Structures are given as C-alpha cells and as structure tokens.
Amino acid sequence: MREALVSTRIPPGLAVSFKSSRKQFPISNRSEQAVTQSMTAQEPSSVTISIDAQSETGPLDRIWRCIGYNEINWTYTPIGKQVLRAMQELGEDAFYVRVMGSFSSGNRRSYSGWGTTNCYTEDAAGRAHYDWSITDRLYDTLVEYGCKPMVVLGFMPHDLSAHSETGLFHSWRYPPKDYRRWQELNFRFAEHLLERYGKEEIRTWFFAPWNEPDERMAFSCDPDEARDTPQRRQEEYLKLFDHAAAGIRAADENLRLGGPECDKSTEFLEFFLEQCKHGIDHVTGKKGRQLDFVSMHGKATGIQPVQLGPSGPSVQPGACVPMPDFDLLVRRRLLAYDNVLRKYPEFHSLPWICNEWDIDFGTIYGIHDSSDYRFRDTSYYPVFLIRMVKEMLDLKQRLGINLTHIGTWAFFFHGSRCFEGHRALFDPMGIRKPVFNGFEMLSRLGKKRLAAVTDDTELDISAGQEAGIEGGRCPTETETLDDLPQERRILPRPQVDVLAARDGDCVQVLVWSQVYRCDAIGDRPVDVIIRGLEDWVRVRISHYRIDERHSNAHTVWEELECPDWPTDEQVAAMRSREGLEKYEADRELTPAGGRVSIQTVLPMHSVSLLLVNRCSD
C-alpha cells in the first residue's frame, strides 16, 4: 500500500517531508494529520561525521541495561523466558530488571499493568501466613537468565491493607493496618531471598519501598479524597518507608535500599531528601535515614485525553499522543532533579537510578487506543533510545552525576493482538520489535568511548514547534532559549549525530538520523571519517541498519495488511526479518593517511552500526 505524503511547515534547508500512517485504527485528533496534500522534499544536505580512533574520552558506561514491567507473572511464561534469554544473549554485564507486585494480592496471574503473588494472607483468627511459591518462580527465572532484580517493595497485601473494604482492586494502594506486620513482611521476604540465593547475590540487587508515592493513584491514605491530603500521604509514606527499610536491613544491613521512585514531582523528591537528612525515623527514633541510591522517573510524552475510571486510567476515543519531547527526557527532567539533589551533597553523589525513563506514558495503551502509538513498533523507537543514551551520557559527564541506570519500562504483553502498539520489547507472538535491535546495537559498542562529532547544522525540531504534553517548544526565529521559561525550553539538536567506541582492534560507530516528528521522511547522505588508524594496513567494514526496510518485523506485518492473529506462515515471515540485519555485504578498505571514509545514506528515523575491524597483517 502506497502511503500519502503530508505537508507541514519545515525549517529552511531541512530536507524532510511527512507521511501518514495506516488508518485501520482509531484516528487521533492531532490536527497536523488533517493535512493530506503532497509536498516535495528539498535537496538533502550532506553530513560529515568525524571520529578519532586514538582519542578516548572515558569509559562507555552501560547505563541502558535496565528494563522493567508490572506483569510479573508473565516472567516465567514461554515468551517471557524467550525475552529474557534474548537479553542474556546480548552478553556483557547483567541486565537489571525492575519488577512490581511482589506483595500484591490476587489470583497469581497477570493482566495488563498488574501482577500478583498472594504471598501474604491472614486466616480467620488474624494469623499471618506466607507463601513464597510465586515469588520463587519470578526470581528463580530472573536469576536463571542472569538478570539482577530491582525489587519494588509493594504493593499492600489485601489482608494487611488499612482499607481492605475498598476491594481487591483498590486496597493495594493504602498503608498497612499494622506497621509491625508490614515490617515483618519485609523482613521475612528478605530473609527468604537470602536463604534461597545467598547474600553475595542479593547484595547486588536494589530494593525500594513502593512506586511513585507522589501520585495519589499509586499511594493513598483515605478513600475520601478530602481527607487524603498530600501532607498526610507524605507522612504515611515515610512510615511505610521506615518500616520496610527496618525489615529489609534486619535481614542484612548490607542490602541496597533507596527511593523514592517518584513520578516527576521535584517537590516530593525535595521533601523526601529533607526528611532523609533531618527527619526522625519512625522505627529507630533517630535523626536521618540511610539511602543507598536515589531513584526517579521521567516520560517524554503522554496521551490526551486520559480519564480516571474505577479501574484506573482509560483513554477516550480519538485520543492524541503528542510527539515525544526528547529534550524533556534527556535534559530538562534530569536538570530539575539535579537542582534538588545539589541542595543535599550527601545524597547527590549516590547512584542515580532513572528506572522508568521512557519515550511516552501508558505502556498498556496501543494503536487501538490511538493510532499515534504506531511509533512504538517502528524504527523511530530504537533511534530515540540510542539518541537518549548518547545525550544522557553527555549530561552525566557535564553534571558530574553518578547516573548508573536508565530503565526502559517494557517487556511483552501476553494475549494482545499482533503489533498492538504497546511499549514492549517483543510482540505478543514472541516476535522481536525494532527497539530490541536498538539494544543489540548498543551492546555491540566497546567499553571505551571515542571522540566523535557531527557537522550537521539541520536541527531535529522546527523553530517555534511544540512537543510532548508539557508545552515544551523550540524558540522561534526571533527568540532565544532565555526568552522561554526554563520548563518549556527545548534545546534543538543535530538531526544526524553519532556515538562511537572502541574495543581493541575494532572501532564501533552508531550514526543516526531523526527529527522529533515520527511521520517525517527524507534521506541524508553521510560521510563517516575515522582517523587515527595509521598502523592499520587493511580494515573490514560490517554495516548493520535499523530502518523501515531493515531489522524490522513490523514493516512485514504492515505489508501483510496488519493481521491481528497471523497464521504460522505470516509469523514465520515476520520472524525472518526480526533480527539485526546487515545493510550491505562486508567490504575491506585500505586506510589512506591513517583514515578511512565510509559513505552511506540514512533515511529518516534510521540508525547504522558500523564495525570497523583491523584485518590481520
């Protein structure tokens, strides 16, 4: 099916046009998609990428090796194990996997956005009973595939909830009716993990009481909203935190525990850090609280409109997903957290764990909620991921922060339709999505980062254009960044950029082309020049590519007319294109004057991995 081109305003010299996505799904209200006339792209300008193979800028920290998900019972399903096995096969250091619901009550099954273990119950006489059979299956599987858990200590077991009268689907978000029992649950849990896996293993894990306590939907004190004040929730969260920490550290004082896993509230983060420095611990009665790491979340965009129903957030027909605000995720959100943490030097140097740091909000939603979510299944997502890693590595170095992990909240969705558009690494059929190939490209990078620059002057967002859900925008032609409020400033970046590394006699180069609009198209000629190869006689070039025609099972699915439930033959066709693919055959070059030049053409929302290996003399 031929896709129509869509016109829009472009900055001078930017050689892009825009395409509409397939419309078998609910059409969003995005006004920009209402324009359907064709346009002609301008002549693309060429870009030169310069890399110095002898100029190491420091270690290339593997901050991206972290994922997470709610649906813990899918961990030990066949496809869940397939995803974990694929992650393990990427090699290198272990992936950290953040899991929620280890204490949650229910039927020990998962559905979208939820998982349960039923590990804690009380009998008619009020006696506590512990059952670790499901938690064992969960953590046994993660350990089997070489993963390191980030354990969210929650949620409140139904029988322990202070408001069990609200029912099983709501009682989880309230404090305990008895803090001593909550503390004992955490102690018994940690004690069991230590007995099963050993202290040397468990001391490499992370533990955090609760998830997003700054959000009322995640943590409440009273079903009556009028009595459920922010101040009261903060105080109850501190009690919950203190008793959980006391239970965990009673099992082993060397276990790593931190927080607050906040959604985005810098006010809540500051409150928490202030209490950790000056507040009185509810268990010890002493001033201050021990923190081993600080954790926080960030999202680049959301879906509008979203309404809160009895079972949580739901979307309205025709919902719109604004284009992701890249700058919000890789700069403004982190700077906002940094501004708070710098007020507390004793905590600023701790590990920073951004364990939900995502392209968008609403992992459970998909293209049947809004067609705009198509970008999760296309090459847009892996390019966004790789760009994010590069920018956050740069910011980590500039700010001098101990950023150790950025977590992608994505796994797979059991029982959903093929390429449903959820934020996920694999399709429900067990088909690898393009974003997983982005992780594979990153895993191919060496441990030493190289100096690399682009001379691209064309930017990733047009002057004055907005992105995301918080009104962020690029300055107009008559403005500077200083003319905009701090929280609204989008710093434009080159459309074509690079991340390079080295490992012995191999130089690895990631070079990509992306603008903020996921429906943009247009090619850019690129010349990758690698210097510093004076003693290399011959090099062998291997070229891998993710775009709409390479390493992309989703394109095959669209060519098959988007079947919800594909046949075995259709699944086989998609799997034949799911892996990381070579763009061209390997070739050998002779460096001239200690340098090689590699020319290619990058389509919009594409990334190339170049492996430049020194041939044996």
C-alpha positions in Angstrom: 0.0 0.0 0.0 1.5 3.3 -1.0 1.4 5.9 1.8 0.4 9.5 1.1 2.7 12.4 1.9 1.6 15.0 4.3 2.8 18.6 4.2 3.8 20.8 7.1 6.0 23.8 7.9 9.7 22.9 7.8 12.7 24.9 8.8 14.8 26.3 6.0 17.1 23.8 4.4 15.6 20.8 6.2 15.1 18.1 3.6 12.2 16.2 5.1 8.6 15.5 4.3 5.9 13.8 6.2 3.8 10.6 5.7 0.5 9.5 7.1 0.3 6.2 9.0 -2.1 3.4 8.1 -5.6 4.1 9.3 -7.1 0.8 10.1 -7.0 2.0 13.7 -8.8 4.8 15.6 -7.7 8.2 14.1 -6.3 10.7 16.7 -7.3 14.3 17.0 -3.8 15.5 16.0 -4.6 18.5 13.8 -1.4 18.1 11.9 -2.6 14.8 10.4 -5.6 16.6 8.9 -3.4 17.9 6.1 -3.3 15.4 3.2 -1.8 17.2 0.2 1.6 16.1 -1.2 4.8 18.0 -0.9 8.2 17.8 -2.5 11.2 17.5 -0.2 14.1 19.9 -0.7 17.5 18.7 -1.8 19.1 17.0 1.2 22.4 18.4 2.6 25.3 16.0 3.3 26.8 15.4 6.7 30.3 14.6 7.8 30.9 12.5 10.9 34.4 12.7 12.3 35.8 10.1 14.7 39.3 9.9 16.3 40.2 6.3 17.0 43.1 7.4 19.2 41.1 9.8 21.3 39.3 8.0 24.2 37.0 10.2 26.3 36.5 7.7 29.1 34.5 4.5 29.7 31.3 4.0 27.9 29.0 3.2 30.9 26.3 0.7 30.1 23.5 2.8 31.6 20.9 1.4 29.2 21.0 -2.2 30.6 17.8 -1.9 32.6 14.2 -2.7 31.9 11.0 -3.1 34.0 7.4 -4.2 33.9 4.3 -4.7 36.0 3.2 -8.1 34.8 5.5 -10.2 36.9 3.6 -13.5 36.3 4.5 -13.3 32.6 8.2 -13.6 33.6 8.1 -17.4 33.7 5.8 -17.9 30.6 7.4 -19.3 27.5 7.6 -15.9 25.7 8.7 -14.2 28.9 11.6 -16.6 29.1 12.3 -16.0 25.4 12.6 -12.3 26.0 15.0 -12.8 29.0 17.0 -15.3 27.0 17.4 -12.8 24.2 18.6 -10.2 26.7 21.1 -12.6 28.2 22.4 -13.4 24.7 23.3 -9.8 24.2 26.2 -10.7 26.5 28.2 -8.1 28.6 27.1 -7.2 32.1 23.8 -8.3 33.6 20.5 -6.6 32.8 18.8 -5.1 35.8 15.1 -5.9 35.8 12.7 -3.8 37.9 9.6 -5.7 38.9 6.5 -4.5 40.8 3.9 -6.5 42.6 5.9 -8.9 44.7 3.5 -8.5 47.7 0.3 -7.9 45.7 -2.8 -10.0 46.3 -4.9 -11.7 43.7 -5.2 -14.9 41.7 -1.5 -15.2 40.9 -1.9 -14.2 37.3 -1.0 -11.0 35.4 -3.0 -8.8 33.2 -2.1 -5.5 31.6 -0.5 -3.3 34.2 -0.7 -5.7 37.1 0.8 -8.9 38.6 0.2 -10.8 41.9 1.9 -13.3 44.1 -0.6 -13.6 47.1 2.4 -14.1 49.3 0.7 -12.7 52.4 -2.7 -13.7 53.8 -4.4 -13.8 57.2 -6.6 -16.5 58.5 -9.9 -16.1 60.3 -8.0 -15.7 63.6 -5.9 -12.9 62.1 -2.7 -15.0 61.9 -0.3 -14.1 59.1 0.7 -16.8 56.5 3.5 -16.5 54.0 3.6 -18.3 50.6 6.7 -17.7 48.5 5.9 -20.1 45.7 5.1 -17.4 43.1 7.9 -15.1 44.2 10.3 -18.1 43.8 9.1 -18.7 40.3 9.6 -15.0 39.5 13.1 -14.5 40.9 14.3 -18.0 40.0 13.6 -17.2 36.4 15.3 -13.8 36.5 18.4 -15.3 38.2 18.4 -18.2 35.7 18.8 -15.7 32.8 21.5 -13.7 34.5 19.3 -10.7 35.5 19.7 -8.6 38.6 16.3 -7.6 40.1 15.3 -4.1 41.2 12.6 -5.0 43.7 9.7 -2.7 44.4 8.5 -3.5 47.9 4.8 -3.5 47.3 2.1 -3.4 46.9 0.0 -3.7 50.1 -1.5 -7.2 50.6 -5.2 -7.1 50.7 -5.4 -8.6 54.2 -2.9 -6.1 55.5 -4.4 -3.0 53.9 -5.8 -0.3 56.1 -8.7 -0.1 53.7 -9.5 -3.6 52.6 -13.1 -2.6 52.5 -12.3 -0.9 49.1 -11.9 -4.3 47.5 -9.1 -6.2 46.0 -8.5 -3.8 43.1 -8.1 -0.8 45.3 -6.8 -2.0 48.7 -3.3 -2.4 47.4 -2.6 1.4 47.3 -3.2 2.1 51.0 -0.8 1.9 54.0 -0.9 -1.1 56.3 -3.3 -1.5 59.1 -0.4 -2.7 61.3 3.1 -1.3 60.6 4.7 -4.0 62.7 3.3 -6.6 60.3 4.4 -4.6 57.3 7.9 -4.6 58.7 7.8 -8.3 59.5 6.6 -9.0 55.9 9.6 -7.1 54.5 11.9 -9.0 56.9 10.5 -12.4 56.0 10.8 -11.6 52.3 14.4 -10.5 52.5 15.3 -13.4 54.8 13.8 -15.9 52.3 15.7 -14.3 49.4 19.0 -14.5 51.3 18.4 -18.2 52.1 17.4 -19.1 48.6 20.0 -17.1 46.6 22.8 -16.2 49.1 23.9 -12.9 50.4 26.5 -12.3 47.7 23.8 -12.4 45.1 21.1 -10.4 46.9 23.6 -7.6 47.8 23.8 -6.9 44.1 20.1 -6.2 43.9 18.2 -3.0 44.6 15.2 -2.6 46.9 12.8 0.4 47.0 9.6 0.8 49.1 6.7 1.5 46.8 6.3 3.1 43.4 5.5 6.7 42.6 4.3 7.7 46.1 3.9 11.2 44.8 0.9 10.1 42.7 -2.5 9.6 44.5 -3.4 6.8 42.1 -0.4 4.9 43.4 -0.4 5.7 47.1 -3.4 7.0 49.1 -4.3 7.2 52.8 -8.0 7.5 52.7 -10.7 6.6 50.2 -12.2 10.1 50.9 -10.3 12.5 48.7 -11.0 15.4 51.0 -9.2 13.6 53.9 -6.5 12.2 51.6 -4.3 15.3 51.7 -0.8 15.5 50.2 0.7 16.2 53.7 -1.0 13.1 55.1 0.2 10.9 52.3 3.8 12.2 52.7 3.7 11.3 56.4 2.3 7.8 55.8 4.8 7.2 53.1 7.7 7.9 55.5 6.2 5.5 58.0 5.9 2.9 55.2 9.4 3.5 54.0 10.9 3.4 57.5 9.3 0.1 58.5 10.1 -1.5 55.1 13.7 -0.4 55.5 13.9 -1.7 59.0 12.6 -5.1 57.9 15.0 -5.4 54.9 18.1 -4.3 56.9 17.2 -6.6 59.8 17.7 -9.4 57.4 21.0 -8.0 56.1 22.3 -4.5 56.8 24.3 -4.5 53.5 21.3 -4.8 51.2 20.9 -1.7 49.0 17.7 0.3 49.7 16.7 3.7 48.3 14.0 5.7 46.7 11.7 7.5 46.4 10.8 6.2 42.8 8.9 9.5 42.3 6.8 10.0 39.1 8.1 13.5 38.3 7.5 15.7 41.4 10.6 17.6 42.3 8.7 18.9 45.3 8.2 15.3 46.6 11.9 14.5 45.9 12.9 17.5 48.0 10.5 16.6 50.8 11.9 13.1 50.8 15.6 14.1 50.8 14.9 16.7 53.5 13.4 14.0 55.7 16.2 11.6 55.0 18.7 14.3 56.2 16.8 15.9 59.1 13.6 13.9 59.8 13.1 11.4 62.6 13.0 7.7 61.6 9.7 6.2 62.8 11.4 2.9 63.8 14.8 4.0 65.2 13.7 7.3 66.7 16.9 8.7 65.4 17.6 11.7 63.1 18.1 10.9 59.4 17.5 7.9 57.1 20.1 5.8 55.3 19.9 6.0 51.5 21.9 3.8 49.1 20.6 5.2 45.9 18.1 7.8 44.6 15.5 6.8 42.0 13.2 8.8 39.9 11.1 8.6 36.7 10.5 10.6 33.5 8.3 10.3 30.4 8.7 12.2 27.1 5.0 12.4 26.3 1.6 11.1 27.2 -1.8 10.5 25.8 -4.6 13.1 25.8 -7.3 12.9 26.9 -7.0 10.3 29.7 -9.7 10.0 32.3 -9.6 8.2 35.6 -12.2 5.4 36.0 -12.9 2.8 38.7 -10.1 0.6 37.4 -7.6 3.3 36.8 -6.7 5.5 33.8 -8.6 5.0 30.5 -8.4 6.8 27.2 -11.2 8.5 25.3 -11.9 7.7 21.6 -9.8 9.7 19.3 -7.1 10.2 21.9 -3.9 12.1 20.8 -0.3 11.2 21.6 1.7 14.4 21.1 5.1 13.9 19.5 7.7 12.9 22.2 9.6 15.8 23.8 13.1 14.4 23.5 14.7 17.4 25.3 12.3 17.0 28.3 13.6 13.4 28.8 17.3 13.8 28.2 17.8 17.3 29.7 15.1 19.3 31.4 13.7 16.5 33.7 17.2 15.4 34.8 18.3 19.1 35.3 15.2 19.6 37.5 16.1 16.6 39.7 19.8 17.7 39.8 18.7 21.1 41.1 17.1 19.5 44.0 19.8 17.0 44.7 22.5 19.6 44.7 20.9 21.0 47.9 21.9 17.8 49.6 25.5 17.0 48.8 25.5 13.8 50.9 22.9 12.4 48.5 24.0 14.0 45.2 26.9 11.6 44.9 24.8 8.4 45.4 23.9 6.3 42.4 21.1 7.8 40.3 18.6 5.2 39.0 16.2 6.6 36.4 14.3 3.3 36.4 11.3 4.4 34.4 12.8 6.7 31.7 10.6 6.4 28.7 9.6 7.7 25.3 6.0 8.1 26.5 3.3 7.4 29.1 0.9 4.5 29.2 2.6 1.2 28.4 -0.7 -0.6 28.4 -2.2 1.5 25.6 -1.7 0.8 21.9 -2.8 1.6 18.4 -6.4 0.6 19.1 -6.5 3.4 21.6 -4.7 5.9 19.4 -3.0 5.3 16.0 -0.3 7.7 17.1 1.2 4.9 19.2 2.5 3.3 15.9 5.9 4.8 16.6 6.5 2.3 19.4 6.6 -0.5 16.7 8.7 1.3 14.1 12.3 2.3 13.7 11.5 5.6 15.5 11.7 3.9 18.9 15.2 2.3 18.7 16.7 5.5 17.2 15.1 7.5 20.0 16.5 5.1 22.5 20.1 5.3 21.1 19.9 9.1 20.9 18.7 9.2 24.5 21.6 7.1 25.7 24.1 9.4 23.9 22.6 12.6 25.3 22.3 11.2 28.9 25.9 10.0 28.8 26.9 13.5 27.8 24.8 15.1 30.6 26.2 12.6 33.1 29.7 13.8 32.3 28.8 17.5 32.2 27.0 17.5 35.5 29.3 15.1 37.3 26.4 12.9 38.4 26.6 9.2 39.3 23.9 8.1 36.8 24.1 4.3 36.8 20.8 3.2 35.0 18.1 4.4 32.7 15.3 1.9 32.7 13.0 1.2 29.7 9.6 0.2 31.1 8.9 -2.5 28.5 8.6 -6.3 28.3 5.8 -8.0 26.3 2.0 -8.2 26.5 0.6 -11.7 26.8 -2.7 -12.2 24.9 -2.7 -9.0 22.9 -3.1 -8.7 19.2 -0.1 -8.8 16.9 1.8 -5.5 17.0 -0.8 -3.9 19.3 1.4 -0.9 19.8 2.2 -1.4 23.5 5.5 -0.2 24.8 7.3 -3.6 24.6 10.5 -5.3 23.6 8.7 -8.3 21.9 5.3 -8.7 20.2 2.7 -10.9 21.9 3.6 -13.6 19.4 7.2 -13.6 20.5 8.4 -11.5 17.6 11.3 -9.2 18.3 10.4 -5.5 17.9 12.8 -3.0 16.2 13.5 -1.4 19.6 15.1 -4.6 20.8 17.5 -4.4 17.9 18.4 -0.9 19.3 19.5 -2.7 22.5 21.6 -5.1 20.4 23.3 -2.3 18.6 24.2 -0.7 21.9 25.5 -4.0 23.2 28.0 -4.2 20.2 29.7 -1.0 21.4 33.1 -1.3 23.0 33.8 -0.2 26.6 35.9 2.9 25.7 34.1 5.9 24.2 35.8 7.8 21.4 35.7 11.5 20.5 33.1 11.9 17.7 31.4 14.9 16.2 28.9 15.8 13.5 28.9 18.9 11.3 25.1 18.7 10.8 23.5 22.1 11.1 20.0 20.9 10.4 18.0 20.5 13.6 15.6 17.9 15.0 12.8 20.4 15.7 11.5 23.4 13.9 11.6 26.9 15.3 8.6 27.5 17.5 7.3 24.0 17.3 6.0 22.2 20.4 6.3 18.6 21.5 5.2 16.4 24.4 2.5 17.2 26.9 4.0 19.9 29.0 4.1 22.7 26.4 7.8 22.4 25.6 8.8 24.2 22.5 11.8 25.3 20.4 12.4 29.1 20.3 11.0 30.9 17.3 13.3 32.6 14.8 13.1 35.8 16.9 13.6 34.2 20.3 16.4 32.6 22.3 16.2 29.8 24.9 16.5 32.5 27.6 13.2 34.0 26.4 11.3 30.9 27.4 10.5 29.6 30.9 13.0 27.0 32.0 10.5 24.2 31.9 9.4 25.0 28.4 12.8 25.3 26.7 13.5 22.7 24.0 17.2 22.7 23.1 17.4 21.7 19.4 19.9 19.1 18.4 21.5 17.9 15.1 19.3 15.7 13.0 22.3 13.4 12.2 24.5 12.5 15.2 27.0 9.9 16.4 28.2 7.7 19.3 31.5 5.9 18.8 33.5 3.4 20.9 36.5 1.1 20.7 37.4 -2.3 21.9 40.9 -3.4 20.9 41.3 -3.6 17.2 37.6 -2.7 16.5 36.0 0.7 16.2 32.2 0.8 16.6 30.1 3.7 15.3 26.4 4.4 15.7 25.2 7.1 13.4 21.5 8.1 13.0 19.1 10.5 11.5 16.0 11.6 13.4 13.7 14.6 13.9 11.0 14.9 16.6 8.1 14.2 14.2 7.6 10.4 13.9 5.9 10.8 10.5 8.8 12.7 8.9 10.7 11.2 5.9 13.7 12.2 3.9 17.3 10.9 3.2 20.6 12.3 4.3 23.9 11.5 2.7 26.5 10.8 5.4 30.3 10.5 5.2 31.8 8.8 8.3 35.5 9.6 8.6 37.6 7.7 11.1 41.1 9.0 11.8 43.9 7.5 14.0 44.4 4.3 12.0 48.0 5.0 11.0 49.2 1.5 11.7 46.2 -0.3 10.3 47.0 -1.8 6.9 43.5 -3.1 6.0 40.1 -2.8 7.7 37.0 -4.8 7.3 33.7 -2.9 7.4 30.5 -4.6 8.7 27.4 -2.4 8.3 24.1 -3.1 10.2 21.0 -1.0 9.8 17.6 -0.4 11.5 15.1 1.4 9.4 11.7 0.7 7.8 13.3 -1.9 5.5 15.9 -3.5 7.7 15.7 -5.3 11.1 12.0 -4.5 11.1 9.4 -7.2 11.5 6.7 -4.5 11.9 7.1 -3.5 8.3 6.5 -7.1 7.2 3.3 -7.1 9.4 2.1 -3.9 7.6 2.8 -5.5 4.3 0.7 -8.5 5.4 -2.2 -6.0 5.9 -1.8 -5.9 9.7 -3.3 -9.2 10.8 -4.5 -9.3 14.4 -3.9 -13.0 14.7 -1.4 -14.0 12.0 -1.0 -17.5 10.6 2.0 -19.6 11.2 3.3 -18.7 7.8 2.8 -15.0 8.5 4.6 -15.3 11.8 7.5 -17.0 10.1 7.7 -14.2 7.5 7.9 -11.6 10.3 10.5 -13.6 12.3 12.6 -13.9 9.2 13.1 -10.1 9.4 13.1 -9.5 13.2 16.8 -9.7 13.9 19.5 -7.2 13.4 20.3 -7.2 9.7 23.2 -6.2 7.6 22.7 -3.2 5.3 25.3 -4.4 2.8 27.9 -7.1 2.4 31.1 -6.7 4.3 33.9 -5.0 2.5 37.6 -4.2 3.0 39.3 -0.8 2.7 42.9 0.4 2.9 43.3 3.4 5.2 44.8 6.4 3.4 46.9 8.6 5.6 45.6 6.8 8.7 41.9 7.4 7.9 39.0 5.7 6.2 35.9 7.2 4.8 32.6 5.3 4.7 29.7 6.8 2.8 26.1 5.9 3.3 22.6 7.4 3.0 20.4 7.5 6.1 16.6 7.6 5.8 14.7 9.4 8.5 14.4 7.5 11.8 17.2 5.1 10.9 20.5 4.1 12.6 23.5 2.4 11.2 26.1 0.4 13.2 29.5 0.3 11.6 32.0 -2.2 12.9 35.5 -1.3 11.6 37.8 -4.2 12.3 41.5 -4.3 11.8 42.5 -7.1 9.4 45.4 -9.4 10.2 48.6 -8.1 8.6 
